[in-house]
Amino acid sequence: MIGYVWHIWIGVALTAVALLTCIGVLGYYMFSVQRQKYPGGKQRRHQDL
């Protein structure tokens, strides 16, 4: 019985970690794409020259 309970919680923990990893990778991708599309600060001044 205890082994079955541990399998459930390990599965829940691994699923949560996998979902958070996917969301983090997707968020970082979107951030990096938007940063290239709309450069700010020094990058914008450098491109205007």
PDB file of N, CA, C, O and CB in Angstrom:
ATOM      1  N   MET A   1       0.824  -1.203   0.000  1.00  0.00           N
ATOM      2  CA  MET A   1       0.000   0.000   0.000  1.00  0.00           C
ATOM      3  C   MET A   1       0.861   1.257   0.000  1.00  0.00           C
ATOM      4  O   MET A   1       0.556   2.222  -0.701  1.00  0.00           O
ATOM      5  CB  MET A   1      -0.934   0.004   1.208  1.00  0.00           C
ATOM      6  N   ILE A   2       1.927   1.248   0.778  1.00  0.00           N
ATOM      7  CA  ILE A   2       2.765   2.433   0.853  1.00  0.00           C
ATOM      8  C   ILE A   2       3.453   2.692  -0.490  1.00  0.00           C
ATOM      9  O   ILE A   2       3.607   3.844  -0.898  1.00  0.00           O
ATOM     10  CB  ILE A   2       3.808   2.280   1.970  1.00  0.00           C
ATOM     11  N   GLY A   3       3.860   1.635  -1.168  1.00  0.00           N
ATOM     12  CA  GLY A   3       4.482   1.801  -2.482  1.00  0.00           C
ATOM     13  C   GLY A   3       3.539   2.430  -3.481  1.00  0.00           C
ATOM     14  O   GLY A   3       3.953   3.254  -4.297  1.00  0.00           O
ATOM     15  N   TYR A   4       2.282   2.053  -3.429  1.00  0.00           N
ATOM     16  CA  TYR A   4       1.292   2.625  -4.330  1.00  0.00           C
ATOM     17  C   TYR A   4       1.116   4.115  -4.053  1.00  0.00           C
ATOM     18  O   TYR A   4       1.027   4.917  -4.982  1.00  0.00           O
ATOM     19  CB  TYR A   4      -0.051   1.892  -4.189  1.00  0.00           C
ATOM     20  N   VAL A   5       1.066   4.479  -2.782  1.00  0.00           N
ATOM     21  CA  VAL A   5       0.899   5.881  -2.412  1.00  0.00           C
ATOM     22  C   VAL A   5       2.104   6.698  -2.885  1.00  0.00           C
ATOM     23  O   VAL A   5       1.938   7.807  -3.392  1.00  0.00           O
ATOM     24  CB  VAL A   5       0.716   6.023  -0.882  1.00  0.00           C
ATOM     25  N   TRP A   6       3.315   6.155  -2.723  1.00  0.00           N
ATOM     26  CA  TRP A   6       4.502   6.869  -3.167  1.00  0.00           C
ATOM     27  C   TRP A   6       4.493   7.061  -4.682  1.00  0.00           C
ATOM     28  O   TRP A   6       4.904   8.113  -5.171  1.00  0.00           O
ATOM     29  CB  TRP A   6       5.763   6.120  -2.736  1.00  0.00           C
ATOM     30  N   HIS A   7       4.038   6.077  -5.418  1.00  0.00           N
ATOM     31  CA  HIS A   7       3.984   6.219  -6.871  1.00  0.00           C
ATOM     32  C   HIS A   7       3.060   7.362  -7.278  1.00  0.00           C
ATOM     33  O   HIS A   7       3.350   8.098  -8.221  1.00  0.00           O
ATOM     34  CB  HIS A   7       3.519   4.912  -7.517  1.00  0.00           C
ATOM     35  N   ILE A   8       1.973   7.503  -6.579  1.00  0.00           N
ATOM     36  CA  ILE A   8       1.038   8.581  -6.901  1.00  0.00           C
ATOM     37  C   ILE A   8       1.694   9.940  -6.680  1.00  0.00           C
ATOM     38  O   ILE A   8       1.635  10.807  -7.551  1.00  0.00           O
ATOM     39  CB  ILE A   8      -0.241   8.461  -6.051  1.00  0.00           C
ATOM     40  N   TRP A   9       2.321  10.129  -5.514  1.00  0.00           N
ATOM     41  CA  TRP A   9       2.905  11.430  -5.205  1.00  0.00           C
ATOM     42  C   TRP A   9       4.132  11.740  -6.056  1.00  0.00           C
ATOM     43  O   TRP A   9       4.367  12.896  -6.408  1.00  0.00           O
ATOM     44  CB  TRP A   9       3.275  11.490  -3.744  1.00  0.00           C
ATOM     45  N   ILE A  10       4.909  10.722  -6.387  1.00  0.00           N
ATOM     46  CA  ILE A  10       6.047  10.949  -7.271  1.00  0.00           C
ATOM     47  C   ILE A  10       5.548  11.352  -8.664  1.00  0.00           C
ATOM     48  O   ILE A  10       6.126  12.228  -9.307  1.00  0.00           O
ATOM     49  CB  ILE A  10       6.940   9.678  -7.353  1.00  0.00           C
ATOM     50  N   GLY A  11       4.484  10.713  -9.116  1.00  0.00           N
ATOM     51  CA  GLY A  11       3.893  11.083 -10.400  1.00  0.00           C
ATOM     52  C   GLY A  11       3.356  12.503 -10.400  1.00  0.00           C
ATOM     53  O   GLY A  11       3.529  13.233 -11.376  1.00  0.00           O
ATOM     54  N   VAL A  12       2.711  12.899  -9.321  1.00  0.00           N
ATOM     55  CA  VAL A  12       2.194  14.269  -9.217  1.00  0.00           C
ATOM     56  C   VAL A  12       3.346  15.268  -9.227  1.00  0.00           C
ATOM     57  O   VAL A  12       3.281  16.285  -9.918  1.00  0.00           O
ATOM     58  CB  VAL A  12       1.346  14.439  -7.931  1.00  0.00           C
ATOM     59  N   ALA A  13       4.393  14.983  -8.468  1.00  0.00           N
ATOM     60  CA  ALA A  13       5.538  15.888  -8.408  1.00  0.00           C
ATOM     61  C   ALA A  13       6.229  15.983  -9.764  1.00  0.00           C
ATOM     62  O   ALA A  13       6.567  17.084 -10.200  1.00  0.00           O
ATOM     63  CB  ALA A  13       6.533  15.421  -7.340  1.00  0.00           C
ATOM     64  N   LEU A  14       6.444  14.873 -10.430  1.00  0.00           N
ATOM     65  CA  LEU A  14       7.099  14.902 -11.736  1.00  0.00           C
ATOM     66  C   LEU A  14       6.243  15.613 -12.783  1.00  0.00           C
ATOM     67  O   LEU A  14       6.776  16.315 -13.642  1.00  0.00           O
ATOM     68  CB  LEU A  14       7.410  13.484 -12.198  1.00  0.00           C
ATOM     69  N   THR A  15       4.948  15.441 -12.720  1.00  0.00           N
ATOM     70  CA  THR A  15       4.050  16.133 -13.642  1.00  0.00           C
ATOM     71  C   THR A  15       4.103  17.643 -13.420  1.00  0.00           C
ATOM     72  O   THR A  15       4.139  18.418 -14.375  1.00  0.00           O
ATOM     73  CB  THR A  15       2.611  15.622 -13.474  1.00  0.00           C
ATOM     74  N   ALA A  16       4.107  18.051 -12.155  1.00  0.00           N
ATOM     75  CA  ALA A  16       4.184  19.480 -11.845  1.00  0.00           C
ATOM     76  C   ALA A  16       5.509  20.072 -12.333  1.00  0.00           C
ATOM     77  O   ALA A  16       5.529  21.159 -12.911  1.00  0.00           O
ATOM     78  CB  ALA A  16       4.024  19.711 -10.329  1.00  0.00           C
ATOM     79  N   VAL A  17       6.602  19.366 -12.104  1.00  0.00           N
ATOM     80  CA  VAL A  17       7.912  19.856 -12.560  1.00  0.00           C
ATOM     81  C   VAL A  17       7.948  19.942 -14.083  1.00  0.00           C
ATOM     82  O   VAL A  17       8.473  20.909 -14.635  1.00  0.00           O
ATOM     83  CB  VAL A  17       9.050  18.934 -12.051  1.00  0.00           C
ATOM     84  N   ALA A  18       7.401  18.949 -14.760  1.00  0.00           N
ATOM     85  CA  ALA A  18       7.395  18.962 -16.225  1.00  0.00           C
ATOM     86  C   ALA A  18       6.563  20.124 -16.755  1.00  0.00           C
ATOM     87  O   ALA A  18       6.976  20.795 -17.701  1.00  0.00           O
ATOM     88  CB  ALA A  18       6.854  17.632 -16.772  1.00  0.00           C
ATOM     89  N   LEU A  19       5.408  20.369 -16.168  1.00  0.00           N
ATOM     90  CA  LEU A  19       4.564  21.485 -16.607  1.00  0.00           C
ATOM     91  C   LEU A  19       5.253  22.822 -16.364  1.00  0.00           C
ATOM     92  O   LEU A  19       5.229  23.694 -17.233  1.00  0.00           O
ATOM     93  CB  LEU A  19       3.212  21.453 -15.882  1.00  0.00           C
ATOM     94  N   LEU A  20       5.859  22.994 -15.206  1.00  0.00           N
ATOM     95  CA  LEU A  20       6.558  24.244 -14.917  1.00  0.00           C
ATOM     96  C   LEU A  20       7.742  24.446 -15.853  1.00  0.00           C
ATOM     97  O   LEU A  20       8.027  25.573 -16.259  1.00  0.00           O
ATOM     98  CB  LEU A  20       7.031  24.264 -13.466  1.00  0.00           C
ATOM     99  N   THR A  21       8.431  23.365 -16.196  1.00  0.00           N
ATOM    100  CA  THR A  21       9.549  23.462 -17.131  1.00  0.00           C
ATOM    101  C   THR A  21       9.061  23.881 -18.512  1.00  0.00           C
ATOM    102  O   THR A  21       9.666  24.744 -19.148  1.00  0.00           O
ATOM    103  CB  THR A  21      10.297  22.126 -17.214  1.00  0.00           C
ATOM    104  N   CYS A  22       7.986  23.284 -18.974  1.00  0.00           N
ATOM    105  CA  CYS A  22       7.433  23.648 -20.290  1.00  0.00           C
ATOM    106  C   CYS A  22       6.975  25.097 -20.307  1.00  0.00           C
ATOM    107  O   CYS A  22       7.220  25.807 -21.283  1.00  0.00           O
ATOM    108  CB  CYS A  22       6.258  22.726 -20.658  1.00  0.00           C
ATOM    109  N   ILE A  23       6.325  25.545 -19.264  1.00  0.00           N
ATOM    110  CA  ILE A  23       5.869  26.933 -19.192  1.00  0.00           C
ATOM    111  C   ILE A  23       7.068  27.876 -19.156  1.00  0.00           C
ATOM    112  O   ILE A  23       7.049  28.928 -19.794  1.00  0.00           O
ATOM    113  CB  ILE A  23       4.972  27.153 -17.952  1.00  0.00           C
ATOM    114  N   GLY A  24       8.103  27.508 -18.416  1.00  0.00           N
ATOM    115  CA  GLY A  24       9.300  28.335 -18.346  1.00  0.00           C
ATOM    116  C   GLY A  24      10.011  28.441 -19.678  1.00  0.00           C
ATOM    117  O   GLY A  24      10.440  29.527 -20.069  1.00  0.00           O
ATOM    118  N   VAL A  25      10.140  27.324 -20.382  1.00  0.00           N
ATOM    119  CA  VAL A  25      10.803  27.343 -21.690  1.00  0.00           C
ATOM    120  C   VAL A  25       9.983  28.164 -22.680  1.00  0.00           C
ATOM    121  O   VAL A  25      10.543  28.958 -23.437  1.00  0.00           O
ATOM    122  CB  VAL A  25      11.008  25.904 -22.224  1.00  0.00           C
ATOM    123  N   LEU A  26       8.684  27.986 -22.684  1.00  0.00           N
ATOM    124  CA  LEU A  26       7.822  28.760 -23.573  1.00  0.00           C
ATOM    125  C   LEU A  26       7.885  30.247 -23.237  1.00  0.00           C
ATOM    126  O   LEU A  26       7.939  31.082 -24.140  1.00  0.00           O
ATOM    127  CB  LEU A  26       6.377  28.260 -23.485  1.00  0.00           C
ATOM    128  N   GLY A  27       7.879  30.581 -21.960  1.00  0.00           N
ATOM    129  CA  GLY A  27       7.981  31.977 -21.543  1.00  0.00           C
ATOM    130  C   GLY A  27       9.302  32.597 -21.947  1.00  0.00           C
ATOM    131  O   GLY A  27       9.334  33.734 -22.417  1.00  0.00           O
ATOM    132  N   TYR A  28      10.397  31.864 -21.770  1.00  0.00           N
ATOM    133  CA  TYR A  28      11.706  32.375 -22.163  1.00  0.00           C
ATOM    134  C   TYR A  28      11.781  32.567 -23.675  1.00  0.00           C
ATOM    135  O   TYR A  28      12.359  33.544 -24.152  1.00  0.00           O
ATOM    136  CB  TYR A  28      12.815  31.425 -21.692  1.00  0.00           C
ATOM    137  N   TYR A  29      11.203  31.642 -24.421  1.00  0.00           N
ATOM    138  CA  TYR A  29      11.185  31.767 -25.882  1.00  0.00           C
ATOM    139  C   TYR A  29      10.422  33.021 -26.300  1.00  0.00           C
ATOM    140  O   TYR A  29      10.900  33.795 -27.128  1.00  0.00           O
ATOM    141  CB  TYR A  29      10.549  30.514 -26.528  1.00  0.00           C
ATOM    142  N   MET A  30       9.251  33.217 -25.733  1.00  0.00           N
ATOM    143  CA  MET A  30       8.454  34.394 -26.084  1.00  0.00           C
ATOM    144  C   MET A  30       9.177  35.675 -25.690  1.00  0.00           C
ATOM    145  O   MET A  30       9.145  36.656 -26.433  1.00  0.00           O
ATOM    146  CB  MET A  30       7.078  34.334 -25.405  1.00  0.00           C
ATOM    147  N   PHE A  31       9.826  35.678 -24.533  1.00  0.00           N
ATOM    148  CA  PHE A  31      10.577  36.843 -24.083  1.00  0.00           C
ATOM    149  C   PHE A  31      11.710  37.155 -25.051  1.00  0.00           C
ATOM    150  O   PHE A  31      11.921  38.313 -25.412  1.00  0.00           O
ATOM    151  CB  PHE A  31      11.129  36.616 -22.672  1.00  0.00           C
ATOM    152  N   SER A  32      12.436  36.131 -25.468  1.00  0.00           N
ATOM    153  CA  SER A  32      13.570  36.371 -26.359  1.00  0.00           C
ATOM    154  C   SER A  32      13.110  36.805 -27.749  1.00  0.00           C
ATOM    155  O   SER A  32      13.775  37.625 -28.382  1.00  0.00           O
ATOM    156  CB  SER A  32      14.433  35.115 -26.465  1.00  0.00           C
ATOM    157  N   VAL A  33      11.998  36.279 -28.233  1.00  0.00           N
ATOM    158  CA  VAL A  33      11.469  36.696 -29.533  1.00  0.00           C
ATOM    159  C   VAL A  33      11.003  38.149 -29.471  1.00  0.00           C
ATOM    160  O   VAL A  33      11.294  38.929 -30.377  1.00  0.00           O
ATOM    161  CB  VAL A  33      10.305  35.774 -29.970  1.00  0.00           C
ATOM    162  N   GLN A  34      10.292  38.517 -28.426  1.00  0.00           N
ATOM    163  CA  GLN A  34       9.820  39.892 -28.290  1.00  0.00           C
ATOM    164  C   GLN A  34      10.983  40.861 -28.105  1.00  0.00           C
ATOM    165  O   GLN A  34      10.924  41.997 -28.574  1.00  0.00           O
ATOM    166  CB  GLN A  34       8.853  40.006 -27.114  1.00  0.00           C
ATOM    167  N   ARG A  35      12.033  40.420 -27.429  1.00  0.00           N
ATOM    168  CA  ARG A  35      13.190  41.283 -27.221  1.00  0.00           C
ATOM    169  C   ARG A  35      13.871  41.592 -28.547  1.00  0.00           C
ATOM    170  O   ARG A  35      14.347  42.708 -28.755  1.00  0.00           O
ATOM    171  CB  ARG A  35      14.184  40.629 -26.254  1.00  0.00           C
ATOM    172  N   GLN A  36      13.920  40.614 -29.445  1.00  0.00           N
ATOM    173  CA  GLN A  36      14.520  40.857 -30.753  1.00  0.00           C
ATOM    174  C   GLN A  36      13.611  41.713 -31.636  1.00  0.00           C
ATOM    175  O   GLN A  36      14.091  42.510 -32.441  1.00  0.00           O
ATOM    176  CB  GLN A  36      14.824  39.530 -31.447  1.00  0.00           C
ATOM    177  N   LYS A  37      12.311  41.545 -31.481  1.00  0.00           N
ATOM    178  CA  LYS A  37      11.365  42.296 -32.306  1.00  0.00           C
ATOM    179  C   LYS A  37      11.283  43.759 -31.873  1.00  0.00           C
ATOM    180  O   LYS A  37      11.177  44.652 -32.715  1.00  0.00           O
ATOM    181  CB  LYS A  37       9.980  41.654 -32.239  1.00  0.00           C
ATOM    182  N   TYR A  38      11.331  44.004 -30.575  1.00  0.00           N
ATOM    183  CA  TYR A  38      11.227  45.351 -30.028  1.00  0.00           C
ATOM    184  C   TYR A  38      12.442  45.634 -29.141  1.00  0.00           C
ATOM    185  O   TYR A  38      12.334  45.593 -27.916  1.00  0.00           O
ATOM    186  CB  TYR A  38       9.905  45.522 -29.225  1.00  0.00           C
ATOM    187  N   PRO A  39      13.580  45.916 -29.742  1.00  0.00           N
ATOM    188  CA  PRO A  39      14.767  46.181 -28.916  1.00  0.00           C
ATOM    189  C   PRO A  39      14.612  47.503 -28.172  1.00  0.00           C
ATOM    190  O   PRO A  39      13.998  48.446 -28.672  1.00  0.00           O
ATOM    191  CB  PRO A  39      16.047  46.208 -29.788  1.00  0.00           C
ATOM    192  N   GLY A  40      15.161  47.551 -27.004  1.00  0.00           N
ATOM    193  CA  GLY A  40      15.059  48.771 -26.213  1.00  0.00           C
ATOM    194  C   GLY A  40      16.425  49.225 -25.748  1.00  0.00           C
ATOM    195  O   GLY A  40      17.404  48.482 -25.819  1.00  0.00           O
ATOM    196  N   GLY A  41      16.476  50.459 -25.270  1.00  0.00           N
ATOM    197  CA  GLY A  41      17.695  50.981 -24.690  1.00  0.00           C
ATOM    198  C   GLY A  41      18.800  51.183 -25.703  1.00  0.00           C
ATOM    199  O   GLY A  41      18.590  51.793 -26.751  1.00  0.00           O
ATOM    200  N   LYS A  42      19.981  50.668 -25.388  1.00  0.00           N
ATOM    201  CA  LYS A  42      21.161  50.857 -26.238  1.00  0.00           C
ATOM    202  C   LYS A  42      20.982  50.221 -27.609  1.00  0.00           C
ATOM    203  O   LYS A  42      21.464  50.762 -28.604  1.00  0.00           O
ATOM    204  CB  LYS A  42      22.395  50.277 -25.562  1.00  0.00           C
ATOM    205  N   GLN A  43      20.303  49.090 -27.682  1.00  0.00           N
ATOM    206  CA  GLN A  43      20.124  48.425 -28.972  1.00  0.00           C
ATOM    207  C   GLN A  43      19.338  49.315 -29.926  1.00  0.00           C
ATOM    208  O   GLN A  43      19.683  49.399 -31.105  1.00  0.00           O
ATOM    209  CB  GLN A  43      19.409  47.076 -28.792  1.00  0.00           C
ATOM    210  N   ARG A  44      18.308  49.970 -29.453  1.00  0.00           N
ATOM    211  CA  ARG A  44      17.484  50.820 -30.313  1.00  0.00           C
ATOM    212  C   ARG A  44      18.292  52.015 -30.807  1.00  0.00           C
ATOM    213  O   ARG A  44      18.222  52.362 -31.986  1.00  0.00           O
ATOM    214  CB  ARG A  44      16.225  51.298 -29.560  1.00  0.00           C
ATOM    215  N   ARG A  45      19.066  52.655 -29.912  1.00  0.00           N
ATOM    216  CA  ARG A  45      19.876  53.801 -30.329  1.00  0.00           C
ATOM    217  C   ARG A  45      20.958  53.374 -31.315  1.00  0.00           C
ATOM    218  O   ARG A  45      21.286  54.116 -32.241  1.00  0.00           O
ATOM    219  CB  ARG A  45      20.513  54.481 -29.109  1.00  0.00           C
ATOM    220  N   HIS A  46      21.502  52.203 -31.120  1.00  0.00           N
ATOM    221  CA  HIS A  46      22.545  51.716 -32.018  1.00  0.00           C
ATOM    222  C   HIS A  46      21.971  51.427 -33.413  1.00  0.00           C
ATOM    223  O   HIS A  46      22.640  51.682 -34.415  1.00  0.00           O
ATOM    224  CB  HIS A  46      23.203  50.449 -31.435  1.00  0.00           C
ATOM    225  N   GLN A  47      20.752  50.902 -33.489  1.00  0.00           N
ATOM    226  CA  GLN A  47      20.145  50.595 -34.776  1.00  0.00           C
ATOM    227  C   GLN A  47      19.733  51.867 -35.518  1.00  0.00           C
ATOM    228  O   GLN A  47      19.707  51.879 -36.748  1.00  0.00           O
ATOM    229  CB  GLN A  47      18.937  49.686 -34.582  1.00  0.00           C
ATOM    230  N   ASP A  48      19.415  52.923 -34.797  1.00  0.00           N
ATOM    231  CA  ASP A  48      19.011  54.169 -35.447  1.00  0.00           C
ATOM    232  C   ASP A  48      20.173  54.851 -36.144  1.00  0.00           C
ATOM    233  O   ASP A  48      19.960  55.613 -37.087  1.00  0.00           O
ATOM    234  CB  ASP A  48      18.401  55.113 -34.434  1.00  0.00           C
ATOM    235  N   LEU A  49      21.397  54.596 -35.705  1.00  0.00           N
ATOM    236  CA  LEU A  49      22.568  55.279 -36.297  1.00  0.00           C
ATOM    237  C   LEU A  49      22.911  54.780 -37.643  1.00  0.00           C
ATOM    238  O   LEU A  49      23.866  55.259 -38.254  1.00  0.00           O
ATOM    239  CB  LEU A  49      23.756  55.137 -35.429  1.00  0.00           C
TER     240      LEU A  49
END
